[in-house]
Amino acid sequence: MDIKLKKVKAISGAVEVPADKSITHRAVMLSSIAEGDSVVRNYLPSADCNRTIEAFRQMGAEIKIDNDNLHIKGAGLNLKKPQDCKYNIYAGNSGTTARLISGILAGQNFETIIKGDESLSKRPMGRIIEPLSKMGAEITSNEGLLPLTIKGKSSLKAVNYECDKSTAQVKSAVLFAGLYADGATTYAEPVKSRDHSERMLKAFGADVRVNGNFVTIYPAQKLASQDVTVPGDISSAAFFIAAALIVPDSNLTIKNVGVNPTRDGLIEVLKRMGADISLMNPRKVSNEPICDIEVRYSKLKAVNVDASVVPRMVDEIPIFVLIATQAEGITRISGAGELKVKETDRIFAVASQFKKLGAQVEPLDDGFIINGNAGVPLNGNLLDSFEDHRIAMTLSIASLIADGETIIKDSNCVAISFPNFYEVLKNICK
């Protein structure tokens, strides 16, 4: 489905964004391998999260949907082998499903095949295959790509694993596998990545110890059921933060947003640029910090973003590039090579489509150079989302300051993380 959008006069009002995708995945997984009845409140019913729900239903967890809540009767740490004639687990487009579930499957006493759609089948899986193989799982792949065949072991080997990338998906896979190991498993990364797994594992009763960029997990006899409330997703909020910052005369409040310190890199960088952003009503829900975010149109100045902050804003970099085009001066982003192996090559996708809009965005191997032109509108054009939800939403926000009409191909891909994105956007455009 294509969508046509036009320039707007202002952004105003108050919105709530969908529940956090990363936290929903983890809440479903840990509730499913816990003992007893868990409730996951305000879960994200997106295409990706639904793949995780279906996978654990196949392996013995009883998952019932009640409006915005999930009621999950866990199957315990030892799951049952899923039955399917072609493959056991279909992850669709969800890298989180495929990579995190692999850590749990590594500790099962059966063989499982994980398959994904065409896009996911091009994304690298070697990064989880290496540590899980060192722990004793037998994993075969299509030259480091899906499908994966995982022959697990009920008792894995504890390892000390140092990853050369900061990636929460690999970290989570190793920590989940560590529940089934014969001793303490320690994971190290160069920069601390999002820590939702560590927080939630502790809540479910696992012995997890964090020391800077090192995380150690001890084997578990069982996990205890929990009542989890999922906060709003800061990655989804980022699009509306951007809209309010770059559309003149805008003032917007985004309610109940998770502001985990391992996910707040965008806010930190925007404040350095001079953004008028206030974090209001701070509180904690299910051990995750949340707040309401107030954003007003701002005159911004360019900044440099490097590998020290990229892991805390990696999913928000496409929309950040748009913001940087409206700042005064040259913004450079480096250390973001991970963008090339997301749902699409986001470095190529962003640079190619922003060129069509008239913005000066130069792609680098690990980032971008953006020549900001504050106050100068973009030019509407026919744009390609590459069926990537974050690219589609980024281009949609760009259309709000683009002269003429903007058409975005395959815009329905936003359902991966934000099913009612266009409805919410329409309600705040003036």
N, C-alpha and C positions, 0 to 999 in steps of 0.2 A: 504494500500500500504506500502511495506517495502522499505527501501533505504539502499544502501551499500556505505560506506564512508571509506576513507583512510587518513593516516597521510599526512600533507603538509609541505613544506619547509618554507613558510612565508606567512604572510597576508599583503597586501599592496593595495593602491589605495584610492578611495573615494566612499562613498555610501550615499544614502538617504534611510531612513527607513520609513515604512508605517506611516500614520497619527495616532495620539494618539487615542486609543480605548475609554478610559474613557471620553475624551473631545467630541469625535464624538457622543457617546450615549447621553450626556447631551445637545449638540447642537441640535440634532434631537428632543429631548423631549421638550425643552423650545421653539424652533421655532414652534413646533406643537401646543403648547397651547398659543402662542402669537397671536396678531392680526396683520394682514398684511403679507407682503412677505419677507421672510428671505432667505439668501444665506449661505450655509455651504460649504466653499471652502476647497479642499484637505481633504475630508472626507475619513474614512477608510471603504472600501467596503468588510468587512469581514463577516463571517457567523453570528457572534454575533451582529454586528451593523445592519445587514440586518433584524434581528428579531425585533429590535426596530423600524426600518423604516416601516416594514410591520404592526406592532401593531398600529402605529399612523395613517397609511393609513386607517386601519379598523375603526378608531374612528373619521374620518372626516378631517384629515389634507391632503392636496394635496401635494404630494412629487414627484418631477420629477428629474431624474438623467441626468446630462449633463457632460459627461466625469468624471472629478474628483470632480465635484461640485453637491450639492443638492439645488434645488429651492423648498422652502417650503412655501405654503400658509397656515398659521395657522388657526386652528379651534376655537381659543380662549380658555379661561379657562374651559368652559363647553363643554365637548366633547360629541359625540354621542355614544350610546351603540353599541359595535361591534356585528355583527351577525354571528353566527356559530352554527351548530347543536350539536357539541361535546363540544367545549370550545371556549372561546372568544379570548384569547391571548395565542399564543404558543411562549414561550421564548427560545425554543431549549436548547442550552447548556449555555445560557447567564444569569449568576447570576445578572449582572448589570441590564439587561432588567427587570427581574422578581422583583428585590427588589426596584429599583428606580421607576418603573412604578406603583408599589403598592401605593406609596405616592400620586401620581396624582389620581389614581383610588379611593383612600379613600375620595377624595373631589368631586366625581361625584355622581349624583343623579340616579344611576343605579347599577345593580349587574353584576359583571364580574368574570369569571373563568380564572385563569392563570395556564397553564400546561407547563411542560418542558420535556426534554429527560430523559433517564434513569439516566445519571450522575447528572444532575441538580436536579432531583427528590430525590436525597439523601443528598442534601445540606441544611443546617438549615435555616428556614424562621422564626422561633420563634423570632429572634432578631428584625425583623420589625413588626411582628404581635403585640408584646407587646406595643410599643409606639403608633402605629396607632390605636389600640383598645382603648387605653387611650384617644385618640383624638375623639373617637366616631364612628369610622368605625366598621362594623360588619364583622369579618373575621373568616372563618372556614378553617381548613387545615387537612391534613393527619398526625396528631400527630406532628405538627410543620414542616411538609414537604409539597411540592407541591403534588397535585394541591391546590391552594388557591381559595376560593370563597370570593370575596370582595363586600360587600354591602355598598357603600359609602354614605356620607351625604354631601349635598351642603354647609353646614356650620358646620365645625368641631370645637372641643373645643381646645383652646390654652392650651399648657402644658409647664412645665419646666421639661425636660427629661434629666437625667444623665445616660449615657451609661458606662458600666464597661469595654468596649473594644473600641479601636480606630479603627473605621471602617467607611470609607467614604460612603459606600453603605447605611448603616443605617442612618447616618447623612443626606444624600441626601434625603432619603425617608421622613424623618421627616420634613426637610426644604421644600420639595415640597408640603407636606400636609399642612404645615404652611401657604401656599398661600391661602388656603381655610378656615382658622381658624377664630374664632371670636375675636382674639386679638393676642398679641405678643407671639410667641412660641420660647423658648430658649432650645438649645441643648448643652450639655456639654460632653466632652470626656477626658480620662486621658492624652493622648498625641495627639497633633494636627494631624489629618489625612489629606489626600490630599484635597485641597480646590477648586477644579475646579468648584464645584456647587456654592459655595459662589461667586466666581469671575463672573461666567456666569449669575447667578441670578441678580447681580447688573447691569451687562451690559444690561439685558433685562428690567430693570426698577424696579425690586423688591427692597423693603427697607430691606436690610440685614446689620446687624451690628456685627462686629467681635471684640471680646475682649479676646485675648489669646486663650484658649481652649473652649471658650463659643461663640456660634453663636446665634443671635436672628433674627428672620424674622417676618415681619408684614404682615397681610393679604393684598392681591392685588385685585384691581378692574380689572386690565388687565396687560398684558405684551406687550412690544413693539417689533416689528420685528427687527432683527439685521443682519449684515453681519459678519460672523464668519469665521476666517481662522484657521484651526486645525494644530498645529505643529506636527513634528515627535515625535513618541512615545519613550520615554526614556526606557521603558520596552523592546521594540524591539531592541533599540540601545545597550542595555546591552550585548546582545549575541556577538556583533561585538567588543564591548569594551573588553570583555573577550578574544576573539580570538586574538586580537592584543597584549594583555598583556602577554599571556601564550605561544604563538608560537614564537620561536626565530626569530630575524631579521625582526620583523614586524613593520609597520608604516602605520596607517590608519586614514583617516578623515571621520567623520560621520556628515553630513550636516543637518542643520535646525532641531535640536532636542530640544524639550521642556525641560527646566530645572527649572520647578516650585520648589520653595524651600521646598514644602511638598512632593516632589518626588525625591529629589537629594541625598537621603541617601547613595546609592551605591557609587556615586562619592566621597562623603565625606569619607566613610570608605576606599575606594581604595587609596585615597591620604594618609590616615594614614598608609597604608601598604607600601607606597613608590612608588605607581604607577606613571608613567610618563604620565600624562593627562593634557591637556591644553584646556580651554574653550575660544574659539575665536569668534570674531564678535558678541558680545552680543547685543540683541535687544528685543523689545516687539512686539508681534503680537496678536491682539484681547485680550489684557490684560494678556497674558501669556509670560513669559520670554523664549527666545530661543537662541541658539548659535550653533556654529560648534564645534565638539569635536575632538581633535587630540590625538591619543593614540599611544604609542610606547612600544615595548616589555620591560618588567621591571622585576627586581629581587625584589621579594616581601617578606615582613615579616608578621608573623601572628598577628592577632588582636582579641579582644573580641567585639562581637556585642550583645547589649541587647535591652530590650523593649523600651528604650528611642529613638532608631533610627529605629527599625524594621518597624513601620508603614510607614516610608518614603522609604522603599525598599522591602516591603513584596513580591511583585511579582518578584523581582530580586534575591531572596534568593537562588533558585535552581542553577542559573548560578554563584552566588557568592560562593557557596560551591565548584564548580569546580575550581574557581580561588584560593580558600583557599587550595585546594589539591596541588597547585603548589607554595605555599608560604613556607617560612622556619619557622617551629615551629607549635605550636598547636593553632588553632582558635576555639573559642567556640561561638556558637550562642544560645541565650536564649530569651524567650519572644515571640516566633514565633509559638505558638500553633495554630494560625489561618491557618497555612499551612495544617493542617489535614482536613480542610473542604473546600478546593478549588476544582477544577475540579476532582482531586483525592486526596488521602492522600499524599501530596508532601513530607512529612518527610519520610514515608515508601518508596515511589517511588524513591527518591533520594538515600537514604541509600542502598536500595537493588540493584539498578543498578550500583552505584559506586563501590560496593563490587565486582561485576562482572568485572569491569574495573581494579581492583587491588588497588583502592584507600582506604585509611583508614578513613572511615567516620562512626562514631557511632551515631545512632539516639537517641535523647532524647525526652521526652514527649512534649517539647516546642522548640526543636531546634536540634543542632548537636554539636559534637566534631569532629574536622577534624585535623588529624595528617598530616600536610603538608610535602611534600617530594620534595623540589624544584629541578627542572631539571630532575627528573626521569619520563620517559614516562609511560603512562597508557598502558593497554593491550586490544586490540580490542576483541569484544565479540558480541553475539546475545543479544540485549537489548530490553526492553519493554517500550514503551512510555506511556502505560496505557491510550492511547488516550487523553493525556493532552498536549496541544500545547507547554507549557513552558518546560515540561519534554523532549519532543521530540527535541526541539531546544537546550536545555542544553546538551543532549547526543550527538547531532550532532557536537557541538563545542568541546566536549570532544574527539570525534573521530579524531580531527585534530592533537592531540598529542599522539594518541594511536598507538602502534605497531600493524601491521597486519590489518585485515579488521574488520570494525564495521558494524553491521546490526541493524537497528532500526525498530521495528515493528510499523505499523500504523502511519507512519511518516506524512501522509497526514493531520493529525489533526492540523498541523501548520496553516492551513487556517483559524482557529478560529481568529487569530490576525495578521498573516503575510503570506498572500497567496503566495507570490513569494520568500519566504525565501531561498529555495535551489538554485534558480537562482542567487540571490544576493550573496549568499555564494560562489558559483562556480566562480563568476567574480573576487573575491578578493583573492582566494587561488592560491598560486604559487608553 
